[in-house]
């Protein structure tokens, strides 16, 4: 029973990280039709900026400000990317892919040049470095922080897209851009907001990944991006709820497979992806292929 609880808590913690990164990715692709390979770079930048702030201000205040700084860094970088790189390339998907791939390679190299290639240790506050007892199992406190923030983001995004005027404008712009523009609504501002929101989620995911593993390194964003793409494919691009469910499935399957054999974790995720794609026969947007 203790082992099951530990594996489940770890799997949900990992799932929270995957969702934080994949939610931004699915928003940008599902609502803007932009396949953003630079998303992992936003994750890495958020992690390093968050670590830098938290390292300067130890304790809980530094942690909170570090997470906020990671969010701000991800949002700002994503906004600049949309304005300077993506906006001139709308309607040219191949050029968008090439541009974001290049940016996704350049930013990690810049992170390494500024902070070095070695991992930087993230020291947790005392209350977060301990464990919480749950039915006899001692679960690291940081797992609960990850899960709580991921659930808060899920709820916030669902409310934003489903209950607010801004969400209505974004969804309407996806369905009929010309009509929305004819109504006097600037779709470009909505696109910028979506890109910034996706970058903010990525920056938060990068900072929390540093907390989860206790350090940040230049390759963090790249490693998380791979799993984020898997989650988006499984959950359906543009579907926040589907992305959350897919993240939970991937996180739990990976952890239980790792427990069975240390080499099965990643393989199990690939098998899960292949099985779902073969059974449902749908494309990246979750529509019939």
ABEGO torsion letter per residue (X at the ends): XAAAAAAAAAAAAAAAAAAAAAAAAAAAAAAAGBBBAAAAAAAAAAAAAAAAAAAABBEAAAAAAAAAAAAAAAAAAAAAAAAAAAAAABGBAAAAAAAAAAAAAAAAAAAAAAAEABBBBBBBBAAAABBBBBGGBBBBAAAAAAAAAAAAAAAAAAAAAAABAAAAAAAAAAABAAAAAAAGBBAAAAAAAAAAAAAAAAAAAAAAAAAAAGBBBAAAAAAAAAAAAAAAAAAEBGBAAAAAAAAAAAAAAAAAAAAABAAAAAAAAAAAAAAAAAAAGBBAAGBBX
